[in-house]
């Protein structure tokens, strides 16, 4: 056993919020970036919660069976792509509503994951390694907070890449045209449906990886309460982030940090009103939405073809 | 037309119910019909925790002759459990139902019990009161706080920071009693020992449990324990961070070979057998069934490698007293953590005292509030 750490007292609260922002935010970030891509193409995939849970289960099962957590990541990405493809294909049929399919997919994904995941609740699968970015400090708490899973920096880099690519690459522009105006895309000779299917698949892959992070890194085991709605919240975060990848990262960090506030305050000895602090992420989201909304520019940045905005 | 339909459905209900009742009577049993026993769990059956402990005992019951066990898992503490109980009674002919989650009791079990007076409902953890609750409802529970007291003793003997972290779901009496017993056990070794509590708000919230564990370790707790449905996340997080744990519900030694000290485990085989035997024999089963280490309702996990021999001996000595029924945990004077006296000097609340099952305080030395 390592030497016991000194108590941090009040300093523990900002540290926990900081560490929580890094630890808890990754699935939110990955799922919301994926949904960002999907929604940019003009479709909403509400089924990401199902894909997230399915990805978590597949990753854990694959890691357990093969002994390699990296193989688990591939499994989660593959399952995510397949579910994304399913959503994409079904929504391409005539008169099929993407929101309804999304809800069906959410129920199907979670149900299937619970069914197939039964034998994997008990076993212990190898987890993903972390990068010890805190090697320079002697403080064990800070060092632990800086133990970062590679998926976190990968997600941040992806956000920067998407931010650039949506404006500066041909496929980024194509994606946005398809999502903003199907008529304009058709006039330019673009095929709409393949673009949307690929965009939904990308979203599925990222949601699957988000699930893999949950089951293979933090908290690092598979059980049926693992996600508790994180996939749904991530979809809401995209709207909150106004369909901009960099803002998705900010929103995910904010949400992760706020989620760590409740336990951190209780650990520091502020024990009253913990129900309120546990609700901090939701209260904060509401507050920011209220403060930032305006009657003149609501839903600014929303892709024009989204069934949310299309009348 | 609608009225007719309703009548017919009601008729079928009554017919099915009376069919179930027939199964209870001795004559039916004599004809070789098995006694159908239903088990209802709030979570998954294999969660390394509370539900697994119940399911393991239920699996042991399957080996009893003349018993047919039916199970349903993940039944929420809502009207859903009433539907499950009715389905078990009417479709499967269950005449004894084990409702294993705390929140099933009031109003769900009480409501259904009035409707089916010939079926016996055994509820885990509820406080059955003579005269107030139906005769065909019983509650059974184990005095697991004895094990928590012993776990606390072990925790205090290995802790360097003299600070434990306790991750709890909700501030209900059973949880508070465990927190208090753990703390008093630790304080019997080191009076300055403190327990820091985090309430997560629900029985299974893996991400929040992991956050709570990390926060407590960051604040200097070097022993973690918990009262949530599945202790897996807490135990694994503690092992990753290199601190000790004491387990709950079932043994989590396999998850933390280095840091696992000991733990409080359920052993429901004894109460299940008592209740099933009574119903089988056509007798009135006990309405208020309790037991601790002595009766074999609870047990300790084997000690982990990190526990020194001296601490083992001290805990075993107290355990021996508990088994003989000579040890009282809640012996005055006890103050709560706000300074008020909850058990007066000279007074003591023995293990069976129902007052303890309505506990609504945290003892001095616990940092946290309800």
Interface residues (C-beta under 8 A of the other chain):
Chain A: X1 X2 X3 X4 X5 X6 X7 X8 X9 X12 X15 X16 X19 X20 X23 X24 X118 X121 X122 X124 X141 X144 X145 X214 X218 X219 X220 X221 X223 X224 X225 X226 X228 X230 X259 X260 X262 X263 X264 X266 X267 X268 X269 X271 X272 X274 X275 X278
Chain B: X43 X44 X46 X47 X48 X74 X159 X160 X161 X163 X165 X196 X197 X198 X199 X200 X201 X204 X205 X206 X207 X208 X209 X210 X211 X212 X214 X215 X216 X217 X218 X219 X220 X221 X222 X230 X232 X233 X236 X237 X240 X241 X242 X243 X244 X254 X255 X258 X259 X306 X367 X368 X369
